[in-house]
Amino acid sequence: MYGSFAALSHAERMRETSGNTARAWMIAGAVTLGLAIWSMHFIGMLAFHLPVPVAYDALLTSISVIPAIAAALLGFYLLQTSTMQLRHIVVGGFLMGLGIATMHYTGMAALKMQPAISYNPLLFIVSIAIAVTASIGALFIMYAGEKSGLNLLLRHLLGALIMGSAIAGMHYTGMAAASFAPGSVCTVIGTSIEPTLLSFVIAGIVFFLFTGGWIANFLERRIERANALIIHQLNMRTKELEMDREILKQINSAMPLHYVLEDLTRQAEALHPEMICTILLLDEDGKHLRHGAASSMPEAYNKAVDGLVIGENAGSCGAAAFSGQRVVVEDVQQHPYWAPYQDLARLGNIRACWSQPIKNYDNYVMGTFAIYHRYPATPSAAELALIERYAQLAQLAIERKEYEDEISHVAFHDPLTQLPNRRLLADRLQQALAASGRTHRHGAVLFIDLDHFKTLNDSKGHDVGDLMLSEVANRLQGPIRKGDTVARLGGDEFIVMLTDLDEDYEKSALQAKLLGEKILETISMPYMLNGYEYHSTASIGISTFYGNATTVENLLRHADTAMYQSKHAGRNRLHFFNPSMQEALETRFTLQSSLRKALAEQQFSLHYQIQVDGQNRIFGAEALLRWQHPERGQIPPATFIPIAEESGLILPIGKYVLETACKQLKIWESDAKAKHLLLAVNVSSYQFKQPDFVDQVIGILKQTKANPTRLKIELTESMVVEDVSETIEKMQILRAAGVRFSMDDFGTGYSSLASLRRLPIQQLKIDKSFVDDIATDPSDAIIVKTIIAMGNILGFNVIAEGVETQIQLDMLKQYDCPSFQGYLFSRPLPIDQFQALIQNWASTDLFSN
């Protein structure tokens, strides 16, 4: 029986393994069973006491074990199939039974009795039947018992008992069938084995082998169980890593936070069915926990904990969020943290709760990850590591969402004022246009530009300018309604988008106008900027919309156009858009783009208009800029000069004028009829205010080698009186270099007599507007007469521009005006025509000093 138990254990291992390992266990089982049969036979023979001495033939004794081993091997071979069927059991048992019988009768033949042993036929057949039937029964108990749910050890013991009975039963039935004739003698000669010694040797070896095999089987099963545990742990770790990878993939794919957190709890519970997982998120105020994820908790429980106030005794999660430390409650019915929440525990059907705070990289609590159990439970070290890892995954998901929100805020909001930027505004405008089409209500866009903001920036610095912009942003949010939008486009430009105005256009326009006036009033209130009181105004342009009749781009462009109309109308006011504004601005924009090409493509040139004295002698000329556009033809200076000043292009254009004029002066030095001419050049206020203007003029004079005393710079009266001190300083430096100055448009800038006397100018130019009406408007005649008298008294040369009629000339001469310029004498001419004019001028005393 012991040998059968070992053999059947080996056979079971054969079926549990595969490959070479299964074959090794099959051979081991067959050898064990064969040796069990063999040893039982020879040990059992000691129970017979024959009247004659006996011994065993060594060769037959050795050969007798082979049939048993071979039969067992064939039987086990049939039984190694994973899909065990009854026919496998029957055939396997039949072969083993035959092996038992064959071994027995071969062992009996090893006695070599004379006369030979005779056998009772009936008992002989019965002995074989016993071996076969019992073997089949043993195998049936072993393998058919699998389906009945019998314990493996019990099946081994029962199988071994039946198999051992088969061997013993067959042996003793076979011995009963044997008949020894009287006077029988054992004829074994030569190599023989004494029966008792053989039995003891066999018993010792077989017992050692059986025990060793059984121990090997036992140890392998222990190793296998250990390996199975390790494999299970590795499989769990693999699944955990796969879960981690899946969650990280979701985080990286920017899936919604609630989806990632729900899937995290769901997958954690799938790997650990005994656990219930929840995630709570700390609110922005840092005092309340909000529902994050809880795929298995009752909805009523989730609602109950949503808004939980954190604290020392606020359950496991409230305490963990409050302390920033893991809280383990093994039994919620016995722990003081859960004393106020027993109803909540019963609602969730929970008995244990371990809560891990979720912290960001700055160690601030963002929420909690909790594991609940339906029964009291103490976490193992592995489970504590598990909850930490889940909390870290939740941390990554939450921080990713925070980073996305921050990036989105930066992408769609102005960094200074935190107002929506152009991108977000465009999106909201698009939605507003669609909503207007559905609701049939009007909307409006108010384009707001601060007046003279650049002056504040330049004088007080960008820090003060930024304070101003931030304050304006705050003020703009006061008058607007909920649902409207305040945005900053950049610089000092703001947008207010109004939606859901009246269905009637006129009423909606009135609503927009009233709000615009409130905004003007709000912006005009005093500002305290770093202790400095500042007053500001704004210009507003309004463009209305209704449905999808326009686009976002057109809407903003129309409001911008209307805003510029407010600027041109005097600032601190609002205007509604109309198409004529847009056409004017588009023309302006086109000209600005063309201006950038004009210098490079040499589209500019200077025309010259003569200046004469009272004796009709030419003493000078004024250089006037002309632009010959390749498509539009001659563009008047009054059209393109303001555009050049606004765009900053006046600087390179002004430099071109100075350089060209000085080059012409140098050329005239070699012309006897032109070398004494004074050449007047208009300088823009924007150009004159540049810090390097003086150096630029002196540099051009040196470069061209022109006589500085023949260059006359014309400055407007309004420009001169704007900053008298700085203007005088620059003029004095250039005057010391020989450059002359003329005050252009005199009479329109309200300069004082005191400031006029301080200026190093040589000439006053009477503005054309006074000369035009000198013969018809007594007021203009008085102004002209006064300017001439004042100039003569102060020692200034006075010149009247825009003289076009003989009547105007006669009256100017009557008032003692010494110099003149205008169409009466000549229009501005290109240089070649101008040269011809001065060469053929009628006066005989043309160039006398």
SEBA-89775 format. One record per residue: x, y, z of N, C-alpha, C in turn. Coordinates in steps of 0.05 Angstrom, whole numbers, plus 5000, padded with zeros to 4 digits. Each point is the difference from the previous one (the first is absolute). Last residue first. Layout:
// residues N
XYZXYZXYZ;...
This chain:
// residues 849
543178043953499549965029498550245010;499449614898501550195017499249965029;496949554916501449865022501650205017;494150274924498849765012501449915025;499150804934501550005025499349765017;495850144917502850044993501850005025;490249494980501350215015502950024993;494049314965500050254986501650225015;501848904997498350195015500450284990;504049114972498650184982498350215015;505249325044501950094979498650214983;495149555067501850205012502050114979;493949334972498650235009501950215011;503249154974499350164976498750265009;501749375066502550114990499550184976;492849525034500750215019502650144990;497149244954498350244994500650235018;504549205018500850094973498450244992;497949565083502650155001500850114972;489549905022502349815002502650164995;492050565042500949894974502149785005;491350665047502349835005500849854975;495250904979499349765015502649855007;499551094987500649744987498949775018;497750955008502750024989500849744986;491550105040500350244984502750024987;497749325064499549934972500250254982;505550035092497449924992499849954970;505850605082500149734988497249914992;506650935040497649874991500649724988;503850955065500549764985497449854994;500650855052502450014983500349764981;491650625046501149725000502349984981;494150805026502949985002501049715003;490950334980500549965029503049975005;497050114912499050245014500549985030;502049264945502050214996499250265015;493849304998502349925017502250214998;492450114945499450065028502349935018;500849804908500050295005499450065029;499749104973502850104999500050305006;491649574991501349915024502950125002;495350164921498850155022501349925027;502249534922501450265001498950175023;499748925008498850214984501650265003;502349185046499149894974498850224982;506249695094499250244985499349914972;503349475079497449974989499050244985;507050165079499749784981497249984989;507250775044497249924998499949774980;508050435069499349914973497149905001;508050615060497349894998499449934971;508950165073499150024972497249874999;503750455091499649764985499350074971;501450595079502349954983499849744985;493750495060501849815014502449924982;493350604966500950125025502149825013;495649694923501950224993501250125025;493349345010502449894990502150214993;491450285028501549875022502649894991;494250354935501050215016501749895023;495549394944502150144986501350215017;492549565035502349824998502350134986;491850475003501349985027502549834999;494650054922501450265005501550005026;494649264980502350014983501650255004;491949925046501949805010502550014984;492850534971501250115024502149815011;495049714927501850224992501450125024;493449345014502549884990502050224991;491650285028501449885023502649884991;493950364935501550215015501649885023;497049534907499449985029501750205015;500649924905497149985005499349995030;509050024960498650224985497050005007;506049345037501050275008498450234987;499648985000497750175003500850295008;506649304981497849944982497850215001;507649995060500550144975497649954981;500249575084499650285004500350154973;501749075002497150045007499450295004;509049674986498450044975497150075006;508050235070498649774991498150074976;509550485025497150045005498549774987;510250025038498549954976497050025007;510150375040497349925006498549974974;511249985031497850064982497449915012;508749895040500650234983497650084983;502249485103499049984973500650254984;501549585098502150094981499049974971;494250185095500649814979502150114981;495950485075502249825008500949824978;492650624990502650155002502349815008;491249664998500950064973502750155000;495449795080501349764989501150064972;495250695042502449945016501549764988;491650264964502150184992502749945014;493049214985500150255015502350174989;493849254946502550045014500050275013;493049474945499750155025502650025016;497849604909500849855023500050145026;498050324907498149795006500749855026;505250724958497450115005497949795007;508649764939499950195023497250125001;504549274944497250025009499750195023;510049744992497949964980497250025012;510350375021497649905014497749994980;511249924986497650154994497749875014;511750015002497449895007497850194992;511449704976497950215006497349865006;511149705009497449944989498050215009;509549935028499450164976497249964989;504449655083501349874977499550154974;495950265081502950055003501649874977;490849855005500550284992502950075003;497149165030500050014970500550294991;499249875092502349844991500250024969;492650415040502450155006502549854990;491449594996500350214980502650155004;497649345062500849884975500550214979;496950295084502749885002500949884974;491250365007502150214999502749885001;492849425011500150104973502250204997;498049665085501449804984500350104971;495050555058502849985009501649804983;490550144984501750234992502949955007;491549414977502149975021502250204993;491950094954499349775016502049955022;500350694929499150085027499349765017;503149884910502050155014499150065029;494249574938502149835008502150145018;492950494960498949825021502249815011;501950584926499850155025499149825023;505649584919497450115004499950145028;508949914937498649875022497350135004;508849954924497450115007498649825021;510750224964498149805010497450145008;508750224931498050125018498049785007;510650154952497849825007498250135021;508250384965498050024979497649815006;507850065056498750265001497850034979;505949235008497850005019498550265001;505349524917500450235017497650025020;503649044959498350244994500650225020;503549054991501750244998498450254991;497249055020499650124973501850244996;500749525082500149804979499750134972;498950535078502849924997500349814976;491450255024501450234990502949944995;494749355041499250034972501550234987;501049865093501349794985499450024970;495750595059502950074998501449794984;491049835019500350234982502950074996;498149315062499349914973500450234980;501050165093502349854989499549924971;492950405045502150204996502449864987;492749455025499450174978502350194994;498549255067502450034983499550194977;493249785067502450085014502450064982;489750144968501949785003502550095014;492650584972500249915028501849765004;498150384912501550195016500449915029;494549494940502949994993501750185017;490750035010500949735008502949974994;495850784970500450015029501049735010;502250284899497849915016500750025030;504050634920500749775017497649935017;502850584902498149945021500949765016;506050724942499249725001498149975024;505150814930498449935024499049714998;508550624957498149784995498649925025;505550904950499449865025497949784994;507550474929497349945008500049875028;507650294943499250165023497249945010;504249584922501749955023499250155025;496450004905498649865022501649975025;502850404915497450125004498549865023;508849714972500250295006497350125007;503548995015498250134981499950305008;504549305050501550044975498350134978;496349795086502450155006501750064974;492149435004499650284994502450175005;499949075023500150044971499750304993;499149765090502849974991500350044970;491350015037501550245008502949984991;494749244988499450204981501450275006;500949285060501449944976499450214978;495250065080502850085004501749934975;490949735000500250295000502950105003;498249075006499650104972500350304999;500349605085502449924984499750114972;492750135058502450155009502449944982;492249494986499650274992502450185007;499949095029500450024970499750294991;498149815090502949994995500650024970;491049955026501250265008503050004995;495649184988499250194979501250285005;501249315064501749964976499250194977;494750115078502950025006501749944976;490449905000500950284995503050035006;494649205015501550014975501050284994;494249705074502850025006501750014975;490149985011501349744997503050015007;494450785002498749805018501549744999;502750694941500650075028498949805019;498249914908502949955005500750075029;491350204970500449715002502949935007;497950914984498949905026500349705003;502850364916501850085023498849925027;495449874913501949795009501750085024;493150584961498849745002502049805013;502350904979498050015021498749735005;506250144927501349975026497950005023;497049654902500550255014501449955027;500849394910498550005025500750255016;500549624891501050205020498150005024;499249104946501050264991500950185023;496649065000498250225007500850274989;505449214985497349944992498050235004;509550045024500049874973497249944989;502650845065499349725003499849874973;505150885039498949914975499449705003;501850875069499949714997498549924975;505750905051497949904982500349704997;503550935065500149724994497649924982;505550975010497549875007500049714989;506650935024500049724989497549865010;502251094982499149805020499949734986;506050964983498049814990499249825024;505251054975500049735011497849834988;501950914974502249975020500149725013;496150634909500049735013502350005020;494350894968502549864997499849735015;493850794992499649774982502549854995;498650725063500850094974499949774979;497849885093498250204990500850114973;503149015020499850235017498250214988;499948864990500950254989499750235020;500548844983499350205019501250274990;497348964951501750245005498850185021;499548914990498350244995501650245008;501648874973501050255012498250234992;500248835014499350234983500750255015;503248915009499650265011499250194977;498348885014501750204988499450275014;497848825004500050275011501850184983;499249064986497550124991499850295010;506849215006500650274990497550134988;501149115046499550014971500350284988;501149835094501749814987499850014970;494350565052502850085003501849814984;490749795004500550244985503050085001;495249265046501549944975501050254986;494850045080502449855007501749934975;491550444993502150185009502649855006;491949544978501550104976502350185008;494149675067501649784989501750104976;494150625037502149945019501849774990;492250224952502250204996502349955019;492449465009501349944975502350204995;494550155074501749765004501549934975;493750704995502350085017501949765004;491949844956501850164983502550085015;493549585049501249804982501950154981;494850535058502249865014501449794982;492550474966502250195005502349865014;492149514986501450054975502450185004;494549835074501649774993501550054974;493850645031502449995017501949784991;491650064960501950204989502550025017;492549425025501849904978502050214990;496650045103498650014975501949934977;499149935118501249954974498150064978;499850515096499249754988501349974973;503850575088498850014974499149724992;503550665093499649744987498650054973;507350565073497349984989499649734987;508450465031498150005022497150004991;506450344923500449815022497950045022;500850434909500950155024500449835024;497849744907497950205007500850155026;505249294964500250234982498050225007;499849185049502650135004500150264983;492649444989499950155026502650145005;499849454925498350234995499750175026;504449195006501750204988498450254992;495249265033501750115021501850224989;494849504940498450195015501650135022;504149314953499650234983498450225014;501149185043502550145000499850254983;492749415001500250145025502650175002;498949454925498150224999500150165026;505349224994501050214983498150244998;497349235048502250145014501150234983;493549464959498850135024502150175015;502549444927498850254992498950155023;503749165019502150184990498750274992;494249305025501550105023502050214991;491849904935502049825012501350135023;489550124958502850094997501849795012;490749864999500150184977502850114995;495349345065502549954985500450184976;494050305087500349744986502849984987;499350905027497449865002500349754984;506150925044499749764984497349875006;506451025009497949825009499949754982;507750765034499049864977497949805010;506050935036498049805005499149884973;508750595053498649954975498149765004;505750795064498649744997498749994972;508150525067498550024975498749734995;503750535095500149784981498450074976;505950485091497549974986500349774980;505050395099500049894974497250004988;507250365087497350024988500249904971;505949915100500050014971497150004990;507250095092497350024991499950044970;507249505068499850204980497150004990;503749375064500050275012499750224980;499949104969502550035016500250285012;492149994949501949814989502750055014;488950255000502450035017501949794993;491450514944501549765007502350085019;489550444966502950025006501249735008;491650054932500450065028503049995007;496149774913500950285004500450075030;496549144969502950034993501050285006;490849825012501649845019503050044995;493750394941500050145026501849855020;498849614916501550254997500250155027;494649244996502849924999501750264998;490850104996500849935027502949935001;496350154916500350255015500749955029;498249264945502550134992500450265014;491949545014502249865013502750134993;492450334957499950075028502349875016;499049784908500950285004500050075029;496449164975502950014997501250285005;490649905001501249865023503150004998;495250354927499950185023501249875025;499249484923502150204996500050205024;493249364997502549885007502350194997;491450294975500249975029502649875008;498350094909500350265011500349995031;498149194950502750114995500550265015;493549205035499850244983502750134997;499149275057499549904973499750234980;506250095090497249994992499749894971;508549665051498850265001497249984988;507449315017497249995010498950285004;510450025001498249804987497250035012;510350544990497449995012498249814984;511150245018498149864983497349995015;509650615001497749915016498049884980;511350234999497549944987497949935021;510250584991498249825014497549964983;510950434996497549954986498449785015;509350405011497850145016497349954986;507749284987500550295003497850125018;496249154964502850065001500450305003;491549515004501349924975503050035001;492249805078502150184992501449904975;489449915048502549874990502050224994;489649755047502050204997502649874993;488849714994502949945001501750254998;489249625032501650164982503049945005;493749595056499749894973501450164979;496650485086500949735000499449874973;501551054999498249815012501249725000;505251015006498949804982498249805016;505250775038497450074988498749774984;508749875047497950105018497450044985;508649744963498349775008497750095018;507050604968498249924978498149785008;506850315060497850184997498049924978;508149525014498249965023497550184997;506850094936498849744997498049955022;505250785005497950024979498649734997;507450015056497750145013497750044980;508049614969498749825019497650135013;505550524943498549804984498549815019;505750645040497750134988498349794985;508149725035498150055022497450124989;507249904940498749745006498050035023;505250754978498149944979498549745004;507050245058497650165005497949954979;508149584986498849905025497450155007;505550274926498149784994498849885025;503351054995501149734998497849794997;499551005001500149885027501149725000;499350554919500850185021500449875027;497149514921502650134994501050175023;491449595005502149794999502750134997;492550564994500449905028502249805001;497550314916501350225015500549915028;495249434944502849994994501550225015;490549965002501349805018503049994995;492350564961502650095009501349815019;490349724988501150244987502750085013;495148994989500650225019501350234985;492849274961502950074999500450245018;492149194972500850215018503050044998;490749544951503050004997500950255015;490849365000501150265007503049994999;491149414959502849995008500950295004;489849425001501850224992502849965010;489349514975502350025017501750234990;488949584993502450134990502349985020;491849274982500650245016502750114990;495149164976499150244985500450255017;502449035016498250155019498850254986;506149414953497949835012498050165016;507650424959498349894979497749835012;506650335058498350224991498149914978;506649415032497850035019498150224991;507949874950498249784996497550025019;506850645009498750034974498049784995;505349955077498050215003498550054973;507449405003497749885013497750215003;508050304965498949814981497549875012;505050575054498550154980498749814980;505749635064497550095012498350164981;508649734972498349775004497350075012;506550684989499049914974498249755003;504350325077497950184991498949914974;507449545033497649935014497750184992;508350214962499149734992497449915013;504350845023498750004973499049734992;500850095104501650124979498549984973;496550065109500249844975501650154979;502550285098497650014983500349814977;506750245068498549755003497350004986;507550675003497450065012498449755006;509049924965500150245018497350035014;501549304933501649965025499950235019;492149664932502250205000501549985026;494749154954499750245017502450184999;498849114958497650144994499550255017;507749405006499650024971497650174993;502349815091502050174988499550044970;494349425046499650285009502050184988;500949094983497750114986499550295008;506749535045500850064972497750124984;498149725087501850235001500950084972;494749235010498450245006501850245000;504349194990498450064976498350255004;504949675073501850124981498450074974;495249565066500750275009501850134981;497949104984497750174996500550295008;506649375018499850044971497750184994;501049745089501950214992500050044970;494649315033499050265010501950224991;502549114981497650084984499050285008;507249625048500850064973497650104983;498349695088501550255000500750094972;496349155012497950215002501350285000;505749275004498850014974497850224999;504149835082501950134982498850024972;495249535065499950285006501950164981;500249074997497550104988499750305005;507249575040500450014971497550114986;499849865093501850224994500350034969;495249275034498450255002501750244994;504349165000498050014979498550275001;506149765068501450094976498150044977;496549655078500750285004501550114976;497949095000497650164995500550295005;506949385018499550014971497650174994;502249835089501950194989499650034970;491349745052502749895000501850214988;490450205053501549984974502849885004;490549815052502550135005501749984975;488749955026502449904985502450185007;488349755014502450125013502649884987;491750014936500549875026502450145012;496950234915497449935012500349885027;506950734952499449715002497349975014;506350834942498149915020499849704999;507150854969499249724996498249915023;503451024951499249835023499349714990;505251024976499349744988499449815023;499951154990500649755014499249764982;503351134986497749825004500849755015;505850754982498150054979497549835003;509050425062497949794997498150094978;510750265004497450105008497849794994;509849994980499249885025497450125011;504750154914500650195020499149915028;498149504922502950005003501050205020;490149635015501550084976503050015006;492349335047501650255002501350074974;492049365054501150054974501450275000;497549285085499850274987501450004973;495349145047502650104993499750284988;494049235064500050234983502850124997;493549095032502850105000500150224979;492049415058500650204980502950095004;491449225030502850095002500550204978;491449645011500949955027502950095004;490350174933502949985002500849965030;491450234943500549725007503049955002;495050844982501949894981500749715005;494050465057499050064973501849874979;502649975091497949804994498850044972;506350635029501349744997498049784994;496850865021501350004973501349734995;496450155084497849974981501249994971;506050185070499149725000497749954980;505950805026499349924973499149704999;503850545076497750164990498949894973;507449525041497750025019497750174989;509049774963497549934987497650025018;509150165029499750174975497349964987;502849475077498850275006499750174975;499648895001502050224998498750275005;495849104994501550035025501850245001;494649704925498150015022501450055027;504749894916498750275002498150015023;509049434983497249945006498650275005;509050004971499549724996497149925005;505550904967497949935019499249714994;508350744973499049724998498049955023;505250864942498349935023498949724995;508650714964498249784995498549935026;503151024984501249745006497949784995;498650974997502049944979501449735005;492550495050502749955011502249974979;490750144975500750215019502949975010;496249354942500350254986500950225018;498149175039502449984983500550264985;492149935052502450025017502549984984;491849884955500250285011502450045017;498349124968500850194978500350285010;496949335062502749944990501050204980;492750375067500349754986502849964990;498750785049498149994978500349754984;504750445080498249775005497949974978;506950684996501449795014498249755003;497850624916500750055028501249765013;494150444905502349855010500650085029;490549984944501950195012502249845012;493349724916500949945027502150205010;495149904912500050255016500849955028;496749184952500750224983499650265016;497649135033502850085006500850244983;491249624990500350075028502950115006;497649654914498850275004500550095029;502849144977501750194986498950295004;495049275034502450045016501750224987;492449724954499250165024502550055018;500849454924499850284993499350175024;505449085013497350084995499950304994;509049464978498650115023497150074992;507149694940498449795013498550095025;505950564942498449844981498249805014;504850945018499249785018498249824984;505951024996499449754987499349795021;500150975017501849974977499449754984;495350745078500049744987501850004976;502450685079497949964980500249724987;503150605096500549784981497649974982;503950905059497949804994501049794980;505350765031498549935024498049774996;505850554937501749835017498649915025;497050524919500350145026501749855020;497749654913501950224998500450155026;497448965007498950244986502050225000;502148935002499950235017499150244985;497548944980501750224991499650245019;498848844999498850265007502050224993;498148884977501850234998498350255007;499648835016498750264994502250214999;498048825002501850234998498450264994;499448935043498450214988501650255000;502548865007500450295006497850164986;501549054990499250045028500150295007;502849664914497150005003499150055029;508550214938499749945028497150015008;502550164910502449845009499749915029;493350554965500049754984502349835007;499350865039498149815012499949744984;505350694966501149925026498249795013;497050424921502149804995501349905025;493550695008498849764988502149784995;502850865030498649855021498849744990;504050564935502049915020498849845022;494550414937501249764989502149905019;495850815022498149785001501249744990;505250784991499849925028498049775004;501150374913502549875009499749905029;492950514964500249744987502449855009;498850885030498049835013500149724987;505550694962500949915025498149805013;500950094893498850155022500849885027;506949834921497249935005498950165023;509150004953498350235009497149925002;508049444982498250064977498150235007;506249665064501550134979498250074976;496249525072500950275010501450154977;497449114984497750185001500850285009;506649355002499350054972497650194999;502649685083501950204991499450084971;495049305037499250255012501950234991;502049134970497450094989499250275011;507649585036500550094973497550114987;499249615085501550255002500550114972;496249155004498150205008501350285002;505549284982498350054977497950215006;505449715070501550164982498450074975;496149415062500250275011501550194982;499649104976497450134996500050285011;507649495015499850064971497350154994;501449675087501750244994499950084971;495549225025498750245012501650254995;503949204973497650064983498550255010;507149675052501050134976497750074981;497849535077500950275007501050154976;497849104988497650165006500750295006;507049404990498850064974497550175004;504149695077501750204988498850084973;495849305044499650255015501650234987;501449154966497350094992499350275014;507949565024500250124973497350114991;500149535079501550255004500350154973;496249164998498150185013501450275004;505349324966498050084980498050205012;506349605056501350204982498050114980;497149315055500450245016501250224982;499049184961497450135003500250255017;507649474990499450144974497350145002;502749485073501650244998499350164974;496049155013499050195020501450274997;503049294947497350094991499050225019;507949585024500450174976497450124990;499549375069501150255011500450194976;497449144978497850155012500950275011;506449424964498250114979497850165011;505949585060501450224986498250124978;496849245047500150245017501350244986;499949184955497350105003500050255016;508149554991499250134975497350125002;503249515074501650244996499250164975;496049175017499150195019501550274997;502949284947497450104991498950215019;508049555023500450184977497450134992;499649385071501550245007500350194977;495749164986498450175017501550265007;504549334952498050134983498450205017;506249485045501450194983498050154983;496749315054500950235016501450224983;497249194959497750165009500850245016;506649394970498850154978497750175010;503849425062501850224994498950174978;495349235020499850195022501750244994;500449284936497450145001499950225022;509049724946498649885022497550165006;505049884904499550205022498449865021;507449724914497349985012499850205023;506849564916499250255013497249985010;503349084984501650234992499150255016;492549284991502949965004501450254991;489449595022501750244995502949935007;491749455007502349924983501750244994;492649615078500950244986502549944985;492149275027502550125008500650244982;491449275034501150214982502650115012;493749315036502849944993501250204981;489649974997501649895022502949934990;494950814951499949705002501749905023;494850964990502749895000499749695003;493550884964500049735013502849894997;493851014993502449844995499949735015;493350715006499749844975502449824995;499950625072498049795005499649824976;505650744992501349805017498149775006;496650734954501849854983501549795015;494650595047498249824984501849834982;504450645051499149785016498049824986;503450764954502249835009498949765015;493950674972500949844978502249805009;497050625063497949804993500849824978;505750725023500049795021498049784993;500350744943502649864998500049765020;492550565000500149864975502649834998;498850595073498349765003500149834974;504350834999501549815017498549745004;495650684953502249904984501649805016;493150455045498949814981502249874983;502650665062498849785014499049794981;503150824965502249845009499049755015;493650634973501249874977502349815007;496150535068498249794991501149854976;505050745031500049785020498149774992;500550784945502549855000499949765019;492850595000500049844976502549844998;499450605070498249785005499949824975;505050794994501349815018498249765005;496450714948502249864986501349795018;489650265013502650125006502249834987;490250024956501549885022502750135004;492650174932500950205020501549885023;496249624916498249995023500950195022;504849884918497550134995498150005024;508449565005500550294995497350144997;500849045006499450155025500550294998;502249384931497250064999499250165025;508849714998499550204979497050064996;503649395070501950224997499050214981;495149195014499950175024501750254996;500549364933497450144999499750195025;507549434994500350234981497350164999;500149215053501850205011500250254982;495049264969498750145022501750225012;503749444934498150184988498550165022;505849345029501550224988498250204987;496249215036500950185021501650244988;497349324941497650145011500950205021;506649444962499050194980497750175013;503949315053502050214994498850214981;494749245019500350175024501950234994;499149354935497650175001500150195023;506649344992500450214980497750195000;499449265057502250175009500450234980;493749334978499050185021502250205009;502349314941498450214986499050205020;504549265035501950154984498550244986;495049375048501350195018502050184984;495949304953498050205009501250215017;505549284969499150184979498150225010;507849535057497249964997498950204979;510449665001498150215009497149914995;511149595018497549994983498050195012;511449854998497650095015497749984981;508549354984499150284998497450045015;506949215033498550074975498950295002;506350225028499949754984498649795018;501551194990499449755015499849764981;502851024997501049774985499549745015;498550995020500649795019501249754987;496750804953502850025009500749795021;491150124964501749834983502950015009;493750565042499649725009501849824983;499750914976501549965026499749715010;495050244925502949994993501749965025;490850125011500649734990502849984989;497250845035499749795021500849734988;499850754942502350025019499849765020;492850114941502449914986502449995019;492050375032499849704997502549894987;499250945008500249885027500149704997;498550484922502850035009500449885027;491350044965501649794986502950025009;494450665033499349745011501649784988;500950864964501349985026499449735013;495750204919502849964996501549975026;490850215005500449734988503049944997;497450875027499849815021500449714990;499950694936502350035017500049805023;492550024943502449894986502450025018;492250395034499749714996502449884988;499650955008500249875027499949694997;498450524923502850035009500549865026;491350054968501549804985503050025007;493950645037499849735012501749804986;503351014993497449874995500149715012;505751045001499749735010497249894995;506450794964497149954999499549705007;508850324998498750205018496949965000;507949214986498350194986498650195019;505849245023501150275001498350204985;498949015011498650175020501150295000;503549274946497250054991498650205018;508749745023500150144974497250074990;501249465077500350285005500150174975;499649064990497550105013500250305005;507649554967497950024979497550125012;506949845060500850214982497950044979;499149285059499350255014500650244981;502549154970497150035000499150265013;509249785000499150064973497050044999;504149745082500750284992498950084973;498849115029498550185017500550304993;504949304955497150024992498450195017;509249875024499650144975497150014992;503949525076499150285006499250144974;503849105001497250015008498950285005;509349754979498250054977497250035008;506549795065500550274990498050064977;499949145036499150195020500350284991;503349314946497150024998498950205021;509349845001499250124975497050034998;503949575076500650295000499050134974;495649165052501850044978500450304996;497449575095499050134976502250034979;497649255085501650244993498850114974;497749215086499650134974501950244998;497848995060501550254998499650124971;492349395042502749964989501350274999;491049885029501549795015502849964989;494550965003500149764984501749795015;494350915025502149835011500049744985;496451094987499749724993502449855012;499450955006497749895016499649704994;506450554955501049915026497849885017;498450414914500849724998501149905027;497650924987497749825005500749714999;506450644976499650015029497649825008;501950084909502149855014499850015030;493550474946500049724994502149855016;499350945006497949875014500149694996;506050554952500849975028497849855016;498250204909502349825002500749945029;493550674981498949734994502249795004;502750895009498149935022498949724996;505550364933501549915024498249935023;496050364923501249744994501649895023;496450875008497949795002501149724993;506050734993499149975028497949785002;503050244914502149855015499149955028;494350544948500049724990502149835015;499650935019497649865010500049714992;506950554967500349965029497649845011;499650264910501949795004500449935029;494550734980498849764990501849765004;503350875020498149905021498649754991;505650404937501749915023498249895022;495850414926501249734993501649895023;496650875009497849805001501149724994;506050714991499349975029497849795002;502750294914501949815012499449955030;491750404954502749984988501749795014;492350405060500149954972502949974991;492849935094502250134987500049934970;493649665062500050285007502250154985;498849054994497850134987499950305006;506749465041500349974971497850164986;499649915093501950214992500449994969;494849325037498650265001501850234992;503849155006498350024977498450265000;505449805074501750074977498250034975;495849715077500850285004501750104976;497749095005497750164992500650305003;506649395030499749994971497750174990;501449925094502250164987499650004970;494149475048499550285006502150184987;501149074994497850094982499450305005;506449585056501050034973497950104981;497349795086501850235001501150064973;494849225011498450245000501750255000;
